[in-house]
Amino acid sequence: MYTHRRLSHDDLDRICKFPQTEEELYFVSPRFKYPLTPEQILELLKDRFEPTVVIDPVVNKVVAYANLYGHDPSDCSCWLGNVIVSPEYRGKGAAEFLVKMMRQEANKKLGAHTIQLSCHNTNSRGLAFYYKHGFIPFDMKITLLGGRKVITIQMKIENTNPS
């Protein structure tokens, strides 16, 4: 149903339209400022790996985006970041496909046997999604969102068989 490929410069404007609110953009990255711009994505990509988009081949449209960061070869781990799905494709399998592809890329290109991510406690949809797909909480930290404290839950999955 979906395909994937490496992010291209032509994808940036479309991805910038995915976050619908300031809070939603914060879930994608606390370093981003609403509204999202291509320049913000490019700046963050300086320390990221495997920026990947999911395509709906029927309409040839980018429908989801994510990347990897924090690769630690000593413990074969990395972090999944900047996960975002187009509003019209939420709940339609695009996120599941994206996470599966990112796990495969992490394993194949970085040798990562553990994938970690951060998800805010106010992002209940994200927490439920990641838990449903095998990610388990292992830590949490308190961050600020618009002057209020938010719990960031860190989750991980063993990535030895990411098929």
C-alpha distance (Angstrom), angle and dihedral (degrees) to the residues before:
residue distance angle dihedral
M1 . . .
Y2 3.84 . .
T3 3.78 136.2 .
H4 3.79 130.8 -162.9
R5 3.78 139.5 -149.5
R6 3.77 141.8 163.5
L7 3.80 116.8 -68.2
S8 3.81 115.0 -95.1
H9 3.78 128.2 -161.3
D10 3.82 89.2 -111.1
D11 3.84 89.8 63.6
L12 3.80 96.2 60.3
D13 3.81 99.9 84.0
R14 3.80 91.5 51.0
I15 3.82 93.2 48.2
C16 3.80 90.3 50.0
K17 3.82 88.6 63.2
F18 3.83 94.3 56.3
P19 3.85 99.4 81.4
Q20 3.81 107.9 76.5
T21 3.82 99.5 -172.6
E22 3.78 140.4 23.5
E23 3.82 89.8 -108.3
E24 3.81 92.1 51.4
L25 3.81 90.0 51.5
Y26 3.81 89.4 50.1
F27 3.82 87.7 56.3
V28 3.82 88.4 55.5
S29 3.81 91.9 49.2
P30 3.79 133.1 -22.1
R31 3.81 86.6 -145.4
F32 3.82 92.7 64.6
K33 3.82 121.9 90.7
Y34 3.81 120.9 -148.0
P35 2.94 124.3 -78.1
L36 3.79 97.6 42.0
T37 3.80 116.5 -129.3
P38 3.81 132.7 -166.4
E39 3.80 88.8 -115.2
Q40 3.81 91.4 60.0
I41 3.80 91.5 52.0
L42 3.81 92.2 47.9
E43 3.81 92.1 48.6
L44 3.80 92.2 51.7
L45 3.81 91.4 46.9
K46 3.81 90.5 67.1
D47 3.81 89.4 87.1
R48 3.81 99.4 28.5
F49 3.80 134.5 96.3
E50 3.78 134.3 -145.3
P51 3.82 101.0 6.2
T52 3.79 100.7 -159.6
V53 3.79 136.0 -172.1
V54 3.79 129.4 -162.6
I55 3.80 116.3 -137.6
D56 3.79 130.4 -154.8
P57 3.82 97.2 -141.5
V58 3.81 93.4 -162.2
V59 3.81 91.1 67.7
N60 3.84 97.5 16.1
K61 3.80 91.9 -125.3
V62 3.81 132.8 143.4
V63 3.82 107.3 -116.2
A64 3.83 104.9 168.8
Y65 3.80 142.0 18.0
A66 3.82 139.8 -166.3
N67 3.80 141.9 149.1
L68 3.79 141.4 -164.0
Y69 3.79 129.9 -115.8
G70 3.79 143.3 161.9
H71 3.79 94.4 51.3
D72 3.80 109.6 -172.6
P73 3.80 110.6 -170.6
S74 3.83 91.6 -173.3
D75 3.81 92.1 68.2
C76 3.83 98.2 20.6
S77 3.79 94.4 -118.7
C78 3.78 140.2 129.0
W79 3.79 139.6 171.1
L80 3.80 129.0 -109.8
G81 3.78 111.1 -136.2
N82 3.78 148.0 175.2
V83 3.80 93.2 22.8
I84 3.81 109.9 178.3
V85 3.79 133.7 158.4
S86 3.79 127.2 -162.0
P87 3.83 109.4 -102.1
E88 3.81 92.9 -119.8
Y89 3.83 91.3 54.7
R90 3.80 99.3 48.1
G91 3.78 111.7 119.8
K92 3.82 91.5 17.5
G93 3.81 101.7 97.8
A94 3.82 98.4 -93.4
A95 3.81 93.9 113.8
E96 3.79 92.4 47.2
F97 3.82 90.5 50.4
L98 3.82 91.0 46.5
V99 3.80 94.5 51.7
K100 3.81 91.2 46.6
M101 3.82 91.1 51.8
M102 3.80 92.5 46.0
R103 3.80 90.7 51.5
Q104 3.80 90.0 51.0
E105 3.82 92.1 48.0
A106 3.81 91.3 48.2
N107 3.77 91.3 51.1
K108 3.80 97.4 42.0
K109 3.81 101.1 39.6
L110 3.82 103.2 27.4
G111 3.80 102.0 25.4
A112 3.80 88.6 -126.5
H113 3.79 112.6 169.7
T114 3.80 93.3 177.7
I115 3.80 126.0 47.1
Q116 3.78 118.4 -163.4
L117 3.80 131.6 -172.1
S118 3.78 141.3 175.6
C119 3.79 121.9 -128.7
H120 3.81 126.1 178.0
N121 3.78 119.6 -123.2
T122 3.82 90.0 -124.6
N123 3.82 89.1 59.8
S124 3.80 94.2 78.5
R125 3.81 92.6 159.9
G126 3.80 90.7 55.3
L127 3.80 93.3 45.6
A128 3.80 91.8 50.8
F129 3.81 91.3 46.6
Y130 3.80 94.8 51.0
Y131 3.80 93.1 44.3
K132 3.81 90.8 49.6
H133 3.80 88.5 53.6
G134 3.80 95.8 52.6
F135 3.82 104.3 -90.4
I136 3.79 113.1 137.1
P137 3.82 127.9 -161.8
F138 3.79 115.1 -108.2
D139 3.82 104.6 163.5
M140 3.78 143.8 -2.8
K141 3.77 138.2 -153.6
I142 3.77 135.3 -170.0
T143 3.81 118.1 -116.4
L144 3.79 134.1 170.9
L145 3.80 123.4 -107.3
G146 3.78 114.0 -176.1
G147 3.78 91.6 -26.1
R148 3.81 95.2 -47.8
K149 3.77 127.2 102.9
V150 3.80 116.7 -107.5
I151 3.78 126.4 -173.5
T152 3.78 113.3 -128.6
I153 3.78 110.6 -154.7
Q154 3.77 115.7 -153.0
M155 3.80 114.6 -148.5
K156 3.78 134.5 -178.4
I157 3.75 142.8 -172.3
E158 3.76 130.3 -160.8
N159 3.78 106.2 -114.7
T160 3.78 102.6 -161.8
N161 3.82 93.3 118.2
P162 3.83 107.8 23.9
S163 3.80 97.4 169.0
